[in-house]
Amino acid sequence: MITPISIFDFTTDSNLSQWTVLDDVVMGGRSSSKIYVNSEGHGVFEGHVSLENNGGFASVRYQSELMEVGQFSKCVIRLRGDGENYQFRIKSKEQDSHSYIAKFKTTGEWQTLEINMDEMTPWFRGRRLDIPNYPGNTIASISFLIGNKKAEDFKLEIDRIELR
């Protein structure tokens, strides 16, 4: 049996220096978001998605050293959302322009997502690419994104992200 490994486990003293907000302002949009740790020790990704200036997404990315992940088949994420749809994204190499994406809907309650990594599909700037699904060898970064083609406030609490 494979021992799970943690990508990130939020606690009240988590160091968020490797987490970066990346919103549509990079393309002239007006969305805004932030990530912080709340008093319960959960990571909170929250903000507002705006459609102004052709905007429409907010995201937060965790970048670490390149991780060898070939022995794992699933990302397991414990989180609580606001009932909205989100994306979990993996970049297998930092120089890749595309990400591998799994879409999920939150329930408003704590939930544990089990994402089969080989089912994560390649996307670039909102378009599905005609290349194979996530190869499952390495992870350079992970991210969460919200972009539901509507203006909205959002809040996603994250407890932990691990590989199994």
C-alpha positions as a LaTeX table, in Angstrom:
\begin{tabular}{lrrr}
\hline
Residue & $x$ (\AA) & $y$ (\AA) & $z$ (\AA) \\
\hline
Met1 & 0.00 & 0.00 & 0.00 \\
Ile2 & 1.22 & 3.48 & $-0.89$ \\
Thr3 & 1.60 & 5.92 & 2.00 \\
Pro4 & $-0.21$ & 9.19 & 1.22 \\
Ile5 & 1.91 & 12.34 & 1.06 \\
Ser6 & 0.81 & 15.85 & 1.84 \\
Ile7 & 1.07 & 18.60 & $-0.75$ \\
Phe8 & $-0.18$ & 21.15 & 1.78 \\
Asp9 & $-1.89$ & 20.82 & 5.17 \\
Phe10 & $-3.20$ & 24.14 & 6.45 \\
Thr11 & $-2.76$ & 24.96 & 10.14 \\
Thr12 & $-2.96$ & 28.18 & 12.15 \\
Asp13 & 0.79 & 28.66 & 11.69 \\
Ser14 & 0.98 & 27.78 & 7.98 \\
Asn15 & 3.52 & 29.70 & 5.92 \\
Leu16 & 1.73 & 30.96 & 2.79 \\
Ser17 & 4.83 & 32.36 & 1.08 \\
Gln18 & 4.58 & 29.77 & $-1.72$ \\
Trp19 & 0.92 & 30.65 & $-2.43$ \\
Thr20 & 0.33 & 33.35 & $-5.04$ \\
Val21 & $-2.87$ & 35.05 & $-6.16$ \\
Leu22 & $-3.24$ & 35.17 & $-9.94$ \\
Asp23 & $-6.43$ & 36.93 & $-11.05$ \\
Asp24 & $-7.65$ & 38.19 & $-14.41$ \\
Val25 & $-5.93$ & 41.55 & $-13.75$ \\
Val26 & $-2.96$ & 40.01 & $-15.59$ \\
Met27 & $-5.13$ & 40.44 & $-18.72$ \\
Gly28 & $-6.77$ & 43.75 & $-17.76$ \\
Gly29 & $-9.70$ & 42.31 & $-15.77$ \\
Arg30 & $-11.00$ & 43.57 & $-12.43$ \\
Ser31 & $-11.41$ & 40.43 & $-10.30$ \\
Ser32 & $-9.71$ & 40.33 & $-6.92$ \\
Ser33 & $-8.93$ & 37.60 & $-4.44$ \\
Lys34 & $-6.75$ & 36.75 & $-1.48$ \\
Ile35 & $-5.60$ & 33.73 & 0.49 \\
Tyr36 & $-5.15$ & 33.63 & 4.24 \\
Val37 & $-5.41$ & 31.24 & 7.17 \\
Asn38 & $-8.49$ & 31.64 & 9.38 \\
Ser39 & $-8.65$ & 31.15 & 13.15 \\
Glu40 & $-9.60$ & 27.46 & 12.69 \\
Gly41 & $-6.41$ & 26.83 & 10.72 \\
His42 & $-7.98$ & 26.48 & 7.26 \\
Gly43 & $-6.73$ & 28.16 & 4.14 \\
Val44 & $-9.31$ & 30.60 & 2.77 \\
Phe45 & $-9.34$ & 31.62 & $-0.89$ \\
Glu46 & $-11.94$ & 34.34 & $-1.29$ \\
Gly47 & $-12.77$ & 37.39 & $-3.32$ \\
His48 & $-14.87$ & 38.71 & $-6.16$ \\
Val49 & $-14.98$ & 37.67 & $-9.81$ \\
Ser50 & $-15.74$ & 40.59 & $-12.12$ \\
Leu51 & $-16.64$ & 40.45 & $-15.80$ \\
Glu52 & $-15.43$ & 44.03 & $-16.40$ \\
Asn53 & $-12.75$ & 44.53 & $-19.06$ \\
Asn54 & $-13.22$ & 40.97 & $-20.36$ \\
Gly55 & $-12.29$ & 39.54 & $-16.95$ \\
Gly56 & $-13.91$ & 36.58 & $-15.31$ \\
Phe57 & $-11.57$ & 34.50 & $-13.16$ \\
Ala58 & $-9.67$ & 34.44 & $-9.90$ \\
Ser59 & $-7.10$ & 31.86 & $-8.89$ \\
Val60 & $-4.52$ & 30.99 & $-6.29$ \\
Arg61 & $-1.42$ & 28.88 & $-6.97$ \\
Tyr62 & 0.90 & 26.87 & $-4.76$ \\
Gln63 & 4.37 & 26.39 & $-6.20$ \\
Ser64 & 6.87 & 24.07 & $-4.59$ \\
Glu65 & 9.88 & 22.08 & $-5.64$ \\
Leu66 & 9.14 & 19.69 & $-8.50$ \\
Met67 & 7.47 & 16.64 & $-6.96$ \\
Glu68 & 7.86 & 13.12 & $-8.38$ \\
Val69 & 4.35 & 11.66 & $-8.17$ \\
Gly70 & 4.37 & 8.62 & $-10.46$ \\
Gln71 & 3.37 & 6.20 & $-7.69$ \\
Phe72 & 0.16 & 8.14 & $-6.87$ \\
Ser73 & $-3.14$ & 8.05 & $-8.73$ \\
Lys74 & $-5.37$ & 10.49 & $-6.80$ \\
Cys75 & $-5.39$ & 13.97 & $-5.35$ \\
Val76 & $-7.50$ & 14.04 & $-2.20$ \\
Ile77 & $-8.66$ & 17.46 & $-1.07$ \\
Arg78 & $-10.69$ & 18.32 & 2.02 \\
Leu79 & $-12.51$ & 21.61 & 1.54 \\
Arg80 & $-15.67$ & 23.59 & 2.09 \\
Gly81 & $-17.00$ & 25.85 & $-0.62$ \\
Asp82 & $-19.96$ & 28.12 & $-1.12$ \\
Gly83 & $-21.99$ & 26.00 & $-3.53$ \\
Glu84 & $-20.13$ & 27.29 & $-6.59$ \\
Asn85 & $-18.10$ & 25.49 & $-9.26$ \\
Tyr86 & $-14.32$ & 25.55 & $-9.10$ \\
Gln87 & $-11.34$ & 24.00 & $-10.83$ \\
Phe88 & $-8.39$ & 22.16 & $-9.33$ \\
Arg89 & $-5.39$ & 22.52 & $-11.62$ \\
Ile90 & $-1.97$ & 20.86 & $-11.89$ \\
Lys91 & 1.04 & 21.95 & $-13.89$ \\
Ser92 & 3.36 & 19.02 & $-14.47$ \\
Lys93 & 6.26 & 21.27 & $-15.52$ \\
Glu94 & 6.55 & 24.96 & $-14.68$ \\
Gln95 & 7.49 & 25.84 & $-18.26$ \\
Asp96 & 4.23 & 24.31 & $-19.60$ \\
Ser97 & 1.74 & 26.92 & $-20.74$ \\
His98 & $-1.19$ & 24.57 & $-20.11$ \\
Ser99 & $-2.63$ & 23.07 & $-16.94$ \\
Tyr100 & $-4.46$ & 19.82 & $-16.27$ \\
Ile101 & $-7.88$ & 20.51 & $-14.85$ \\
Ala102 & $-10.54$ & 18.77 & $-12.75$ \\
Lys103 & $-13.79$ & 20.67 & $-12.29$ \\
Phe104 & $-15.81$ & 20.28 & $-9.09$ \\
Lys105 & $-18.90$ & 21.70 & $-7.46$ \\
Thr106 & $-18.92$ & 22.63 & $-3.80$ \\
Thr107 & $-21.86$ & 21.89 & $-1.50$ \\
Gly108 & $-21.53$ & 24.46 & 1.28 \\
Glu109 & $-20.48$ & 21.63 & 3.64 \\
Trp110 & $-17.09$ & 20.05 & 4.28 \\
Gln111 & $-16.37$ & 17.52 & 1.55 \\
Thr112 & $-13.49$ & 15.30 & 0.57 \\
Leu113 & $-12.79$ & 15.27 & $-3.16$ \\
Glu114 & $-10.97$ & 12.33 & $-4.70$ \\
Ile115 & $-9.66$ & 13.35 & $-8.10$ \\
Asn116 & $-8.24$ & 10.66 & $-10.37$ \\
Met117 & $-5.18$ & 12.36 & $-11.79$ \\
Asp118 & $-5.30$ & 10.43 & $-15.08$ \\
Glu119 & $-8.75$ & 11.97 & $-15.73$ \\
Met120 & $-7.45$ & 15.55 & $-15.49$ \\
Thr121 & $-7.70$ & 17.17 & $-18.92$ \\
Pro122 & $-5.29$ & 19.68 & $-20.52$ \\
Trp123 & $-6.52$ & 23.28 & $-20.96$ \\
Phe124 & $-4.97$ & 26.58 & $-21.99$ \\
Arg125 & $-6.81$ & 29.92 & $-21.68$ \\
Gly126 & $-10.23$ & 28.32 & $-21.45$ \\
Arg127 & $-9.75$ & 25.89 & $-24.33$ \\
Arg128 & $-9.37$ & 22.14 & $-24.12$ \\
Leu129 & $-6.21$ & 20.94 & $-25.84$ \\
Asp130 & $-5.94$ & 17.91 & $-28.07$ \\
Ile131 & $-3.13$ & 16.25 & $-26.12$ \\
Pro132 & $-3.24$ & 13.37 & $-23.63$ \\
Asn133 & $-4.60$ & 13.76 & $-20.09$ \\
Tyr134 & $-2.27$ & 14.40 & $-17.15$ \\
Pro135 & 0.69 & 12.00 & $-17.44$ \\
Gly136 & 1.07 & 11.69 & $-13.66$ \\
Asn137 & 4.84 & 11.94 & $-13.40$ \\
Thr138 & 5.56 & 15.29 & $-11.77$ \\
Ile139 & 3.82 & 18.26 & $-10.15$ \\
Ala140 & 5.39 & 21.71 & $-10.40$ \\
Ser141 & 2.39 & 23.64 & $-9.05$ \\
Ile142 & $-1.26$ & 23.28 & $-8.11$ \\
Ser143 & $-3.99$ & 25.88 & $-8.16$ \\
Phe144 & $-7.65$ & 26.56 & $-7.52$ \\
Leu145 & $-9.60$ & 28.70 & $-9.97$ \\
Ile146 & $-13.11$ & 30.10 & $-10.12$ \\
Gly147 & $-14.46$ & 31.37 & $-13.44$ \\
Asn148 & $-18.16$ & 30.66 & $-13.97$ \\
Lys149 & $-18.85$ & 33.33 & $-16.61$ \\
Lys150 & $-20.64$ & 35.48 & $-14.04$ \\
Ala151 & $-19.80$ & 38.21 & $-11.55$ \\
Glu152 & $-19.81$ & 36.71 & $-8.06$ \\
Asp153 & $-18.33$ & 36.76 & $-4.60$ \\
Phe154 & $-16.74$ & 33.48 & $-3.57$ \\
Lys155 & $-15.17$ & 31.71 & $-0.63$ \\
Leu156 & $-13.35$ & 28.36 & $-0.62$ \\
Glu157 & $-11.90$ & 26.96 & 2.62 \\
Ile158 & $-9.16$ & 24.36 & 2.20 \\
Asp159 & $-8.08$ & 22.00 & 4.95 \\
Arg160 & $-5.54$ & 19.77 & 3.20 \\
Ile161 & $-4.35$ & 18.51 & $-0.17$ \\
Glu162 & $-2.66$ & 15.13 & $-0.42$ \\
Leu163 & $-1.70$ & 12.44 & $-2.89$ \\
Arg164 & $-2.72$ & 8.81 & $-2.59$ \\
\hline
\end{tabular}
